[in-house]
Amino acid sequence: MKDQQKLSIYQVDAFANAVFKGNPAAVVPLEEWLPDEILQKIAQENNLSETAFFIQHDQSVELRWFTPAEEVDLCGHATLATAHVLFEHLAFSQEKISFITKSGELIVVKTSAGLSMNFPASMPKKCDPPQALIHGLNDTKAIALLADFDYFIVLESEQAVQSLQPDFTAWNKLDRRGVIVTARGTDTDFVSRCFYPTLNVEEDPVTGSAHCLLAPYWAKQLNKTTLIGKQCSSRSGEVHCQLLEDRVVLTGQCADYLKGEITF
């Protein structure tokens, strides 16, 4: 009989101060990299928007992220969840973690306000929108249609963002990672919703990486560098943002949901 392998697994609600809020991510510590096929199968089995795998070294931590469909280059909430696991469960002794990722070095610092991630900032730019993007809005009026690694749609109001019912059949044909829909907020600086049907994630509850675009855009619109964003998913969550030139610091909290063991 083939020997079974066992891996620890944690499920953490990121950008949340209590369970059942924010964005759930699975976190799996490894001693060495398993074949990508196995990592992908684990992510598919977990069926969460992201599963993070990491290997801890003396001075850094290698980190990778998988959706149920494929590996991605950047994920904010699963990075936050991984830092939480290292600090709270694996006795990481320093106040700063250096993650080595496909998007370069990502720094997470433990602060009194929560965990702060330093990510690359990018300003979305005007684009020639494909018809599928417009069709997916289902006749909702857009103020601006922009793009970067995601398409970026600005709507007239927070209510318009909350009531949007996208046509995922259309958006599943897009050539970028996903679609960010945003507007100026009423109780926060801005609101957003994030959709990734091409990654088998129709709506992501709270998307850290999307704020790499949201923070620069709204910082320019509102003429301020410290902002609070609210993602208006059914679970909801807040992301505190600070723009530092070409970087953005995203701060949030985490809540433990489960710890278990994978056997395969």
N, C-alpha and C positions, 0 to 999 in steps of 0.2 A: 504494500500500500504506500502511495506517495506521501511523504512527510507534509503536513499542513504548515502553512505559514500563518503567523499571527501578528497583527499590527494594532496598536492603540489608535483610537479615533475619538475625537471630541467634536461636538456640535455646539456652536456658539452663535448667539444672536448678536450681531454687530450693529453699531450705531443704535444701541438700545440700553436703557437703564433697568429693564426687566424682561423676562422671557415673554415670548409670543409677540414681540415688537421687533423693529429693525429688520435686518437681513440675515437669515441663517446661513452659516457656512460650516462645512466639515473641514477639520484640520487633522492631518495624518503625519506624525513624525516618522522619519525613516533613518536608518543607519547608512544605507546606500541606495542609489537609484534603482528602482525596479524597471523592467521593460515598459516603454510607453503604453503598450497594449494593456498591461495590467493596471497602470494608473488610470487609463481611460475607462476601463471596465469598473473600477472602484467608483469613479466619479459618476458613471452612468447608474450604477447600483444605488448610490446615495440619492441621486435624483434631486439634488439641490442646485441652485444656480452656479455655485462654485464649490469645488473641493481643493483645498490647499495641501500640498506636500512639501515638506522641508527637511533639510539635513543641517544639523547644527555643527559648526566648527568653532575653533577657539576664538576667532575674531569676527566671524560673520556667520550668516545663515543663508544657505541656498534655498530659494523659494520658487515654486512653480504652481500654476493654477489651471484647473481643468473644469470646464462645464460638462454637462452630460454628453455634449456632442464633440468637443475639441479642446485643445489647449489654447489659452489666451495669453496675450503679452502683458496685460496689466489688470489687476483687480484690487480695488480698495478695501471692500468690506472683508474679504478673506485674508488680506494682509493684516488688518486690524485684529481679526479673530486669531490669527497665528501669533501675533505679538501677545495677545491676552493669554493664550495657552502657555507660551514661554515664560511670561512673568508670573502667572498665577498657579501653574501646575508643574512646571519643569524647573523651577528655582533659578531662573535666569537672574544673575546677580547684578548686572549693570543696569543703568537707567536708560540706555540707548541701544537699540538693535540695528545692525546694518544688514539689510536683506540684499542678496545678490540675485537679480532677476533678469528676465529678457528685456526689461525696460531700464536696465542699469541698476545702480545702487539706490535703494529706498530706505530711508531712515525713519524709525519709529521711536518716539521718546515717551516715557511714562511721566505724566504730569498730574497735578492735583485736579485738573479738569477732566482727565481721561487720558487716552492714548492719542498722541499727535503724530501724523504721518506727513513726511515731506515728499511731495510728488512733483513731477514736471508739470508746469502749466502750459496750456496751449489755447490760443484765441481762435475760435471758430470763424471761418471766413465765408463770404458770399459764394454761392455755388450755382451751377446750372442744374436745378433739381430734376431728377428723373420723374416721369409721370407716375411711377409706382409710389413715390414718396407723397406726392400731392393727393393721389387717389386714396391712399391709406388714411388721410385725415377725415374722410367721410364728410366733406363739405364744410368742415370747421375752418374759419378764416385764420390765416397765419399772418403775423406782422413781418416776420423775417424767416427766410429759409437759408440756413448756413450749413457748413460741414467741416469736419476734421476727421478724427478716426471714427466718429459717429456723425450721423446727420443731426442737426440742431435746429429745432423749430421753436420760434417765439410766438406765443399766443397773446390775446388781448388781456386776459385776466386769469386770476387764480381759479375762478369758477370754470372757465373754459378748459383749463388743464384738468381739473377734477372730473369734468363731465365727458371728456373725450372718450370715444369708443372707436379705437383704430380698426381698420380693415387689415388684419394680419395676413390675409392671403396676398395682398399687395406688398406689404412690408417684408414679407418673406422672400421677395425677389430682389431686394436691395443689395448693393455691392459693398456696403460698409458694415461695421460690426452691429450697429443698431441705430435707434432713434431716441434722442433726448427731446422732450417737450417741456417748455418752461414758460414762466410769466413772472411778473413782479408779484411779490406776496403781500398779504394784508397784515399778518402778525409776524412774519419773517421777511427778510430782504427779498427772497425769491422762492418760488416753488418749482418742482419738477416732477416728471414721471419718465421712466426709462424702459424701453422696449427692445428686446433682442430675439425676435422670432427665428432668425437664421441660426441662432445658437440653442434653439429649443427652449428658450426662456421668453415667454411672451411678455411678461412684465416683471422687472426686477424690483424687489421691495425698497432697497436703499443702495445706491450705486456710488461707491467712493470715487472710482475712476471718472465718472461723468462730471464730478465737481472739478476736475482738472480743466474742463471747458467752461462749466457754469460759473466758477469763481472769477476767472478773468473777464468773462463777458459782462457779468453783473457789476463787477468792480468798476469797469469803464462806464457802464450805464448810470450807476448810482454815485460815482466819484467817491468811492471809499474802498479801503483795502481789507477791512475786517467785516465779514458778513455771516449771516446765519441762513442756511438753506433748509427747506423742508421738502422731503420727497413724499408726495401725496398718494402712496400706494395704500392698499387696505391695511397693511401693517404699520406703515408710516415710520418716519425717523428723521432726526435733525442732524445736520452736518455743520459744524462750525469751521469757517474758512478764513484763512489769512493769506493774502497774496504778497509774495516776496519776490518782486521782479519776475524771473522766469520759473519760479517755483510756487507751489501752493501748499500750505500746511492745513491738513484736515484733521479735526479732533472729534472723537466720539468715545462712547463707552460700550462695554460688552456685558452680556449676561450668559452664564453657562446654562445649557439645556441638557446635555447628556455627555457621559463618558462611557465608551464601550470598547469592544475588541472585534476586529475583522478577522475572520478565519477563511482561508482559501487554499 
